Amino acid sequence: MIINLLRKTLISICLYSAILPVSIAQLYEWRGPDRSGIYNENGLLKEWPENGPEILWKLDGLGDGYSSVTVTDNTIYITGRKGETDVLTALSPNGKIKWETVYGSAWINNHTGTRCTPTYVNGNLFLVSGGGDIVCVDSDGKIKWSKNHYSLYESSPLMFGISESPLVVDNMVIASPGGNKASLVAFDTETGNVVWEAEPLNEGPQYVNPKLIEIGGRKLIATLTSKYIIGVDAADGKLLWKVDYDKLSGGGTRKNHATTPVYRDGYLLIANGYDYTGVMLKLSSDGSSASVAWLNRDLDPHHGGIVLLGDQIYSTSYISNSMGDWVCVDWKTGKTLWTQRWINKGSIISADGMLYIMEEKSGNVALVRPGTEKLDIVSKFMVTQGSGPYWAHPVISNGRLYIRHGGNLMVYSIKK
């Protein structure tokens, strides 16, 4: 009797498990958990030595790139352009090369470094090459499938090429071809087959990495086209809402949107450079509609990202392609709390209650104490290896700070 009961229980568990959606047990992606720029670390240094934290190792020859690393439990993945191809390299924790794989054609017209930070899910990596190849690579470096979604949907990259790190939702990987056939497309993660196509808006793509939102039992994808902020149902690709970003901003100087949206508790923040307005949207309880909560013209980061700590938004402003200030804005009211010049605008992340910023002009990196009064720099150092602009966002994992500059990768110990 006990054996029969156990057998029935086991059968019930198996049947129940079979109808559940595919779970993402291991997910490592652009800007860390939830694409927030906040890394779940503790026990980190609250002050650095005068010359900066200890460098553990460095490596060059990885190919030109502006992308960040993806760090899993036992491997570091990094993309780089070599010649006319984009290459994915897998490294051991001590910087030894495990393998290299060419995953697609590169963007070679201007600013030719790779932008795609690999998305790692349950043993597979998803990438988009500079030429529009969306690719699934296994953890041994073998390509499982590849499709050029720009060719499939008769779309064209913008003037600076493609800058997308694929979003994975359940058993789908999302791509953003834009154009007159589909604004977004979901491909099956195992086969590469098309699952759904979102309504076309006859709008060009952007440089934004989409944001996944869960609200009212719905999974929603938030991203931008050239003109609109859009919300798409992740289950079937239905366009739920669109907000005219051009109209709210009075028409920015150029449509080069590159900042991942930030979401919390029913509110969605959109902010981009070139004089576009920072916009806070309030979503309905089920995510089916959106309305404007506040606007802020000081908050217009170029491509360095946003961090939300408590009720403070930390980011940068756009003055020109080569200049910007650091900014703090109140999440609830949209009020600017401070703006401050520190060399130049750049990228920003957070871990263990501190901010890490890297200005893009000369590679100065600073450890910053968050606060509502000023940019409170505790420690700083300068990265001297590599070449080109300092556009790659830093990454923190297991007490290590990863900084990429061109074809170089530097790894620092920031553990107490």
Summary of the structure (lengths in Angstrom):
residues: 416
radius of gyration: 21.2
end to end distance: 56.8
largest distance: 76.3
contacts: 1456
relative contact order: 0.14
helix: 7%
strand: 44%
